[in-house]
Amino acid sequence: MRIAVFDSHRYDRTALEAANSDYHHELTFFEARLTEQTASLAQGFPAVCSFVNDHLDRAALTSLQSHGVRLIALRSAGYNHVDLVAASDLGMTVARVPEYSPHAVAEHAVALILGLNRKIPKAHARVREGNFTLDGLVGFDLFGKTVGIIGTGRIGQTFARIMQGFGCRVIASDPDPDPAQAAAIGYTYVDQLTLFQESDIISLHVPLSEKTWHLINPATVQLLKPGVMLINTGRGGLIDAQSLIDGLKANRIGAAGLDVYEEEEGIFFSDLSEGGVQDDVLARLMTFPNVLITAHQAFLTEEALANIANTTLGNVTAFERGEPLVNAVKAI
């Protein structure tokens, strides 16, 4: 099947081309994000491959359908950038990659914790300038600290195992708890208020929904243990960025590690080094010495990219053959 791959980067091409040796689809790569304005590039392609930074609203989907597209093959687990109701109305199928490497995301969350706690970026920059002093680089032992996990799916559970290895007390909150896994790994479920009040570090691992949107907001910031470290490798919309800024300024939040940002569309995955960042909220966050931001790279490991490519192309093959599409997503 002919597939138009949008928002593609070198690492996408490498992984997809390697995986395609088993599937033999016809891949055409476009650097442009998939939006209403670029949908015409998909003329003659029955399938498009989209990433989280694309914008598939009703207008974009209508344009794609008029150009012959029948399948939206997402190379991501998240699908909140797709209007699923519109896709259903237009008779289009949407498939995703439900999981690719829980280890990749969980390990990146730990990297953010270690980088913030031990001031690694600051220390690295200082040494490169020939400054070998240690003032301002004091961290804390992770051993014995309370780590709160919101969301105990595969990523959250993997993160829990890692933090157990540091000797942390791990507590968790999830609307659909898994007591068996909690017992096996060694974490304890608590209500969200308790988690907010007792955690020295909080890591977010829930999908974005109406219930989780702005989970961190003006009200919940006031419930946090003073000086808490907040980590988000989930979805940007889990955190109200202005509330985060207010919490940092008031020293209610001691540090924040972010791999996602609510308004990252058009910013992350782009080189803005010449024109600068025009988003005032993100620019303000970047000024805090106790904030560490990466540009949605938690998934970026060789293993995860290979899994994404194989699952994505497998979804296309199943669709082409008329087989059950186990990774299809539909409007609820």
Secondary structure by P-SEA (a helix, b strand, c coil): cbbbbccccaaaaaaaaaaacccccbbbbbccccccccccccccccbbbbcccccccaaaaaaaaaacccccccccccccccaaaaaaaabbbbbbcccccaaaaaaaaaaaaaaaaaaaaaaaaaaaaccccccccbbbbcccbbbbbccccaaaaaaaaaaaaaccccccccccccaaaaaaabbbbbcaaaaaacccbbbbbccccccccccccaaaaaacccbbbbbccccccccaaaaaaaaaaaccccbbbbcccccccccccccccccccccaaaaaaaaccccccccccccccaaaaaaaaaaaaaaaaaaaaccccccccccc
